[in-house]
């Protein structure tokens, strides 16, 4: 029975904390696996777009305005009914050969959805160069997630590039994912967060120098401008991260561990976009809107529980996401945030649940499947009195009668 180890229990929220030892991200540094969706050579996306103006060592490039973006947002009239925003996000965002990154890119294309991919900087750093990473309060080169094999770094580069060209956001999940002990991100100072961010950006902006690969196209964005938000490992350390985020011009942070389905507010000048407690079918408590939190309440700290449970758990996970969506959609229209990992825990049932949820909600009236960046674009054009009206609504409280207007 495989277990998630090395890091502490994370944000089970209102649910029973039945899973001591569960972590937000498991190590993804396993050896190469076959990728049923990867028929082209890794990194071979030259035909998609001009490579643009090289930045730094050529690991990234300025290619102009990001394609496939929604129309510019417009202010909601006072008394208007807002769209139902749903944001699917992915922690780590590394492709380890299990085909999950391309699977969800394909799903997004099919349903005109945009997502946020929180890239871990270490997923672009070869293990042979791990001593370039100097994590705060931890040994040089240490990491609580595995370094990727070269083949999987190339796949990650390929799909991060493709994701941006298809209109998705590339955020950060930082680097070493330390969640326990004295080296935990919970104990980092603002200065240490600043250095961690500097390193995370450098691994993205200097992958060509660090790998020695010159035959792959650059990432088609300026990461200094692209990076406007992130999610901390294990949802820890936000208070001392936020002053740094504000100084860097970040527009949001998605690290709060105990959110509710209400309209967000700013914290220390940055939009606070937390994972949210959502109904958990069959239980009197609620569960945070992320795959590992559901897993924690189903199989404790095992990622390979007895398969006989999978059909029931898959159904329960799907119904939980749909219940969270429905509660917001039919009442206060609070944005619904769903967090995920590219993992195949318990036979991949959580990936199936996310896919089924997206399919069921994508075509509903007024639903907008967007990235966090696109969502805060909408927030930032709203009048204060409109936001205050929305923020005053509690979970499950219906909007006052009003007329609709487009997002």
N, C-alpha and C positions, 0 to 999 in steps of 0.2 A: 504494500500500500504506500503510494507516494505521498509525502507530506510537504507542506510549505514550512520552511524552517528559517532560522537565522534572524528573523525580524519579528517585532511584536504585533499583537492584535491591533488592527486599525479600525477605528470609526464604525463599529457596528451600529452606532446611532441608537435609535430607540429600541432596537431589537435586543434580544437576550444575547449577552456576550458568551456564546457557547463554544467559542473556537480559539482558545488560547494558542498563540503562536502563528495565527494567520497573518499573511502579509499582503501588501498592496500589489506587489509585482514579484513574480518568481524569477529566478535566474534564467536568462535566455541565451546563455553561452554554449548551448549544446552543439554537437557536431552537425554537419550538413545533413539535411533530409531532402527527399525529393519534393519538388514543388509542382503539383499538377497544373498550376496556372502559369508557370514560368517557362514559356517555350522559346522566348528570345534570349540572346546572350545577356547576362546581367549588365545593367547600365546602358544597354543599347536603346537610347531614346532620342538619338540625334535627329531623327526625321520629324520629331514632334514640333520643334521650335528652333529658331536661330539661337546660337549659344550666347549671344549678347556681349556686353562689355565685361571682360574679366575683372574680378576684384581680388586684391591680395595675390595669393599664389595661383589663382585660377580655380580654386575649389568652388567658388561661387561666382555668379555673374549677374550684372544688372541687365534684365531683358525687357524692361518696360513695365507697364501696368499689368497686374495679374489678370489673366483671362478668366472667363466664366464666372464673373461676379454678378450678384443681383442688381437690379436698378437701385439708384441712390434712394435711401430711405426718406420718407416724408413725415412731418409731424402729425401725430394723431390729434384729432379735434377733441376738445374737452367734452367728455361724455361719449366719445367714440369707443368702439369695441376693438381691442388690439388683436393682431394675429396671434395664433398659438405657436410660439417658437419652441422648437425641439432641437437640442444640441447633443449629438453623439460625439464623444471624445475618446481618445485612445492613449493610455499611459505607456510610455516606452517607445512605441511605434517602431520597433525593429522587426525586420522580416527574417525569420530563422529557418525558412524553407518549408513551413507548414501551409503556405498558400493563403494565410488569413489576410495579409495586407492587400494583395490583389483581389481577393474575394470581396472585401468590403469597398474597395475602389469601384469594382464592377457594379455592386449593388447600388452605390451612390449614383453612378452614371444612369442606371436604369430608372431611378426615381427622382432625378434632379435634386439630389441631396448634397449638402456640403457639410464637412466635418472638421474637427480639430484634432491634429496629431501632435501629441506632446512627445517630442523626440528626446531620448536620452543621449546626451553628447557622447558617452562612452561607446555607443553602438556604431560610431564612425572611427573609433580608435583601435588599431590592431593590438592584440594582447602583447605582442612583442615590444610594443611601445608604451606599455602600461605605466612605466615609471614617469611618463610625462604628466600623469595625473597625480596631483598632490591634494588629496581630500582633507578638509578641515577635521582636526581631531582624530585622524585615522592614519595608518601607515601609508607611505608612498605607494601608489599603484593598487591600493586596496579597493574593493568594490563588493557590495552585497548583491549585485546582479552580475552575471557572467559576461565576460567579453565575448563578442561574436567572432566566429571563424571568418577568415577573409572572404570566403564565398558569400557569407550572409551579410557582411558589410556591403559588398557590391550590390546585393539584392536590396538592401535597405536604401542605399543611394538611389537605385533605380526607382523605387516606389515613392520615396520622398519627393524626388524630382517630378514624377508623374502626378503625385497628389497635388503639388502646388500648381502645376500647369492645368490641372482640372478644376482649380478653384478652391481647394481646401487650404486650411490654415496650418502652418507649422509653428507650434509653440515649443515649450521646453518642459522636460521632466527631470532636468538637471543631470547629475552624473551617477554617483555611486550608490544611491538609494539606501542610505544608512538609517535604520529605524530603531535600533536598540543600543543600550549601553551608553557609555560616556561619549562615544563618537556620533550618536544619533543627531540627525538634523534638528531635532527638538531643542538641542542645546546650543546650536550655532548662533553666533553673534551676527549682527547686521554686516560687519566687515567680512565675516566668513561667508555669508551668503553672497556678498558682492564678488568675492574671489571664485566661488563655485560657479556663478553665472559667467564670469569672465572665461573660465576654463570650458564650460559647456559650449559657449559661443566659439571658442578657439578650435574645438574639435570639429565643429561644423565648417568653420571658415578655413581650416588648414588640413582637411582630410587628405588632400593631394600630397602635401609635404610629408604628412605622417605615414602615409601608405606607400608613397613612391609610385603610385599609379598615375600615368599620364594619358592613358588611352580611353578614359571615361569622361563623359561630358560633365560640366560643372552643374552644381545645383543652381537653378535659374532665378535666384532671388538674392537680395542684399539682406543678410540675416540681421544686421543692425537695425534695419527698418522693419523687417518681417516680424521680429520677435516682440510681441506686445503683451504676452501673458504666459502663465505656466501653471503647473500643479505640482506641489511638493510631494516627495516620497512619503507615503503613509499618512498624508494629510497633516503633517507635523511642521511646526516652526513658522507658521504664517506671520505671527505678530512681528518678528524681527526681520522677516523678509520684506514686508510691505513698505517700510521706509526706503529700502533699496529699489523696490519696484517703482515707487513713485519718482525717485531720483532719475531712474533710467527711462522714464516716460512710458512705462507699461500702463496699459489701459484697464487691465483686469487681473484678478488672481482667482484660480479655481481650487484653492486648497482648504477651504473651510470644511471641517469634519462633520458638522451637525446642522445642516441647513434644512429648511422647511419649504414647502411649495408656496412661497410668497414671492412677490416682485422684489428684485434685489435692490440693495442700497450700496453706497460707497463706504469703504472702510479705509481710513487714513488716505483719502483722496483717490482710491483705486476701487473700481467696481468689484464687489465681493460676490462671486458666482459659485456657491457651494454645491456639493452633492446634497441630495435632498432625501428626507424620509418619505417613503411611499408605502401604500398599503401592501401587506404581505399576506396573500390568501392563505387561510387556514390558521392564522395566528392573530392574537389580540394586539401584538406590537407591530411596529413598522420597521422597515429595513432601508438602509441607504441605497441610492440608485446606482449601484456599481456591481459588476459581476462577482467580485470576490466577497462582497458582503452577503450576497445571496448564498454563495457557496458556504460561507462560514456558518450560516444558520441551517444548512442542509447536511453537510458532511464534515462539519467542524474544521479540522486542518488537513483533511485528506483531499487530494486532487484526483485520486483514482479510487473512489468508493465503489462498492459492489454495483455492477451495471444494471442490476434489476431495479435500482432506484431511478435510473436516468429518465425514463419516460415521464414519471410523476414529477420529478424535479424540474425537467424542461418545461412542462406545462405550468408549474407553479411560478417559475421565473418569468415566463412570457406573460402570465396573467398579472404578475406584480408590475411589470413595466406598463402594461396596458391600463391597469388600474390607476397608476400614477398619472399617466397621460389623460385618462378620462376625467379624473378629478379636476385637473387644471382646465382642460378644454371646456368642460361643462359649467365651470364656476368662475374663478378669478382670472383665468387665462395666464397664470404665472408661467414663465418659461420652464420647460422640463429638461433637466440635465441628466444624461446617462453616461456613466464612465465605464470603460472596458479595458481589457488587455488582449493582445494577440496570443491567447493561450487556448489549449484544448482540455481544460480542466473537466473532469467527470465526463469524458467522451465528447467534449465540445458542445455540451448542451447550452452553455451560456451564450456562445456565439450563435447558435440556432435561435435562441430566444430573442436576441437583439435583432437578428435578421427578420424574424417573423413580426416583431413589433414594428420595425421600420416599414415593412410591406403593408401592414394593416392601417397605419396612420398616414402614410405619405400622400394619399389622394384626398384626404378629408378637407373640407372647406376651411379656408383661412390658416391652414397649417403651413409653417415655414421651417424646413429642415436646413439649418444654417450652422456656421461655425461660431465660436465664441466671439471672434473678431467682428463678424457680420452682425451679431446680436448687439454688441456694444455700439456699433455704428448707428443702429436704430435707437438705442437708449440716448445717445449723445445728441440727437436732433430733437428730442422731445422737450416740450415746455415743462418747467418745474411743477406747475400745478397739475399737469396730466400725470406725471410720475408720482406725485404725492397722492393723488387719488388712487392709483393702482397699488402703491406701496401700503396704503392703509387697509387693504383687503386681507383678511386672514385666510388660512388654508380652508378651501372648500366654501368660501363666501362668494356668493354670486355677484357678478358685476351689476351695478344699477342699470336699468333699462337705458339703452342708448342706440344710436345708429352706427352702422359699420362704415369704416372707410379704409381704403387700401393701405398696406404697409408701405 
